[in-house]
């Protein structure tokens, strides 16, 4: 969700005012110019005073149950928008919605950078800390942070504005957290980057246009993140890592990913935007999961596997593209036999 402790919203604004400022005044239906818009949200969680968008059939499930009051839709999806929502049809849906976000959340990147840069080494007076906290030399605790008792903040760590960290956590030296809510007993090892902007750009002839990254990272109780790993915040929804999950060093988890409870993800793995895994999933070293693919509960993704589509619970996946491990072994045996036959001939 778009959390105003991290992302300042210029709203509430009237719909006509918002669309005019965004350069899309022609989208305002007759009689709807005064409709109040308080912010933006992803389809699954948007409220009646928020605006969402749909431009990809893979989000039709979220569209059907969306509570958004206004939805910017690609022409082919306009008829599928719930009757309770006002639909705005835009041919270039992504660009129109990004124009709207730029008005609702002006300078989302630069404002966060300025707030962080304004903090001095040490503790901002607006931060709220419980007792028994240890803060290492050179650490920065930004404005409006909340940190629970028993937590240790390592040397030169940076806790960005508004970040909340629970009790008995350990933040390693040189780690940074922004736009993040962390539960109790969370461990972040040295150099990890939590809550940085996701990699979202619209391809344009003049170069990529940044899509505002307005979500958060949620780390539930008992999560551990290895050294130099990166977990990006969501675009509108949150990036979530479930209770008890352990993440190795040098892992990349992109925006909007959903990681289940008590998973283990080995080093150098990479999850593309909106990829997800269920509970108790094991991922070997250097595994890859493409955007929007889901791996079900209690599955194993073997080292070096590349998951290019969704799989049900209790899957055992290997190879690229990933498939059932027994099939992969048969395929590898066939390739080996073919190689021997070729050499013999």
N, C-alpha and C positions, 0 to 999 in steps of 0.2 A: 504494500500500500504506500501511497504518497504521504509521508509523515512530515508535518509542518515544523517539527523540531529540527529537521535536517534540510527541508526544502521550502523556502518562503513562497507562499502563494499570494498572487496579486488579487485574487478573488475575495469575496464574491463579486461577480460581474454579471450584468445582464447579457443574455445570449447575443443580442444584436451588437452590443458594444464589443464583446469578445471577438465575434466573427469579423466585424469591421476592422478591428485592430490587427487581426491575423490575415487580413487581405481576402476574406471569403464572405463578404457581406451578401453575396448573391445566394448563399446557402440558407439564409434566414427565412423560414416559412412565414407567410402572412399571419399576423397576430401573435407571433411567438417571440418577438424581439425583446420583451421584458422578462422572459423566463430567467430566474436566477441560476447562475452556475457558480458553485463554491470551489470546484476543483476538478481534477481528472482522476480516473481510476481504471484498473483492468476490469474486463467484463465480469469476472466472477465475483468481484467484491465491491464494485462501484455502487454508490448510493443514488437516490433519486435526484439529488442536487448536483450530481457529477456527470461528466461527459466521458464516454468510452468510444472504442472504435473496433470495427471488424473488417479485415481485408484478406483473410485466409480461412479456407474451409476447415482447417484443423481446429479452429476455435468455435465452430458452430455449437458444440455442446455447451460451452460457457455462455454463448449468446442466448440460448434458449432460456436459461435461468437468470439472466442478468437483471440487476436492479437499477442500472444506469438510467437516468432520466432522459438523456440525449445520447444518441449513438451515431457517430460518423461511419458510414457504411459504403463499401464498394457497391456498384450498381447491381451486381449479381446476388448480393445478400440483402438488399433493401427490403424485399418482401418477407424475409425471415426474422426481422427485428420484432421483438415482443410489442404487442399493441400498446402497452403502457408507456413505451418510450417514444420520444420524438426522433425520427430518423432524418439524418442529413446525408444526402447522396453526393459523394465526391469521386470523380473519376480517378484521381491520384490520391487515394485515401491516406496512404502513409504521409505524404507531403502535407496534406491539409491538416492532419492531426498533429504533426510536428509543429506546424505554424501556430496552431492553437496552444500547444504546450509551451512554446516560446513566449507567448503572451501571459499565460497563467503563471508560469514559473520563470520569470526573467533572470537571466544570468545564473542558472542553476549550478553551473560548474564554477564560475568565477566567484560567486558569493561564498560558496563553501571554502574555496581556496583563500579568500580574503579573511574569513573568520578564523581559519586555522593559522594563517600567517600572523594574525594579530595577537595570538596567544604567545606568551613569553615562556621561557623554560621555567617549569614549576607548576604551581597549582592556580588555576583561575579562581577568583573569589566567588564566582557564581556556581562552581561545582559543588555537588553534595556528596560527602563521603561519610561512611560509617567508621567506627573505630577499628583499630588494629590493621590498618592498611600500610603497606611498605611501598615507598616510591623511590626508585633508583635515581642516581645522578643523571641529570640531563633530560629526564622525562618531561613530557608536556601533557598536562591535563587541561583540556579545553573548556570553554564556557558551557554551563548547564549539564555537565557530565554527572552521572550517578555511578558510584562504585561501592560495592558491598563489603562487609567486614571480612578480614582475613585474606584479602586479595593482594597480590604482589605485582607491581608494575616495574618491569626491568629498566635498566639504564637506556636512555635515549629512545624509549618507546613514545609513541604519539597517540594520544586518545583524543579524537576529534570532537568538535562541538556536538553536544546532545547525546553522545554515546552512553549507553547504560550497560554496566558490567555487574554481574551478580556477586555472590559471596564465595570466598575461598577459590578464586580464580588465579591463574598465573599468566601474565603477559610478558613474553620474552623480550630480551634486549633488541632494540631497533625495530620491533614490530609496530604496525600502525593499524588503527581501527577508525573508520568513519562510517556514518549512517548505519550503525550496528547496535543490535540489542543482544546481549549475551547473558545466558542463564548462570546458574551456580556451577562451580567446579569445572569451569571451562579453562582449557590450557591452549595458549597460542604461543608457538615456539618462535625463536629468533627470526626476524626479518619477514615474517608473514605479513601479507597485505589483505586486510579484511574490509570490504565495503567500498573499494574503489569503483570508479565508473565502469560499467559494462562496455563491451566493444560493440557499439551500435551506430551504424552510419547508413544513410540513404545514398546509393550510388547516383552521382550526378555528373554531367559532362565536365563541370568545373572542379570536380573533386567530391569526396564524401562529405555529406552534410550530417552533422552530429544529431543523433536522436537523444533528447534529454533522458538521463538515467535517474529516475525519481523514486525508486524503491529503496528497500533496506536489505540488510542481511540479518537473519535471525539464527542465532546459535543456541540450541536448546541445552539443557543441563548435561554436563559430562562430556561435551564435545571436545576433541583434541585436534589441533591443526598443526601440521609439521612445519619445519623451517622453510622459509622462502616459498610457501604456497600462497596462492591468491584466490580469494573468493569475492567475486564481483557482486555489487548490489543489483537489485532488479531494475527493470525499466519502469514499470508501474507496479507490478506485483513484487513480492519479496523473494529473495533467494533464501532458502531454508535448509538448515542442516539439523537432522533429527537427533533426539536424545541419545547420548552414548556413542555416537559415531566417531570413528578415529580416522584421521586423514594424514597420510604420510607427507614427506618432504616433496617440494617441487610439483605439487598438484595444482591444476587450473580448474576452477569451477566457475562457469560463466553466469551471466545474469539470468535470473528467473529459474535457475535449477532447483530441483526439489530432491533432497537426499533423505532417505528414510532413517529410522532409528536403528542403532547398534550395527551400522555398516562398517566395513573396513575397506579403505581405498589406498592401495599401495602407490609408491612413488612414481612421478612423471606421468600420471594419468591425467586425462583432459576430458571435461564434460562441456559440450557446446551449449549455447543458450537454450533454456527451457528443457534440457534433458532431465530425466528423473529416474530414480531407482527406489524400490520399495524398502521394507525393513529387512534387516539381517542379510544384506547383499554383500558379497565379497568380490572385490575388484583387484586383480593382480596388477603388477607393475606395467606401466605404459599402456593401459587400456584406454580406449577412446569410445565416447558415446556421442552420436550426432544430435543436433537440436531436435527437440520434441519427442525423441525416442524414449521409451520407458522399459525398464527391466523390472520384472515383478519380484515379490518378496522371496527371500530364501534362495536366491539365485547365486551362481558363481560365474564371474566373467574372468576367464583365464588370461594370463599375462600376454600382452601384445594384441589382444583381440580388438577388433573395431566393430562396434555395434551400430548398424545402419538402419535398424527398424526396431519396433517394440517386440518384447518377448514376455510370455506369461510367467507366473510364479514357478519356482523350483527349476528354472532353466539352468543348463550347463553349457556355456558358450565359449567358443574358441575360434581363432582364425579371423581372416578379413576377406570378405565381409563375415561377421560372426555368424555361426550356426551351431547346432547341437554338437557337443564335443565328440560324440561317437561318429557322427557323419564327417566331422573335420578329420578325425584320425583315419577313417576310410579313404577320404580324399587324398590325404598326404601319402598313404600307403600306395594308392594308385599312381600318384605322381612319381614316387620312388621306383615302382615297377617299370613305369614308362621310361624313366631315365636309364635303368639297367638295360632294357630292351634296345634302346637307342644306341648305347655304347657297344652292346654285343653285335649289333648289325654294322 
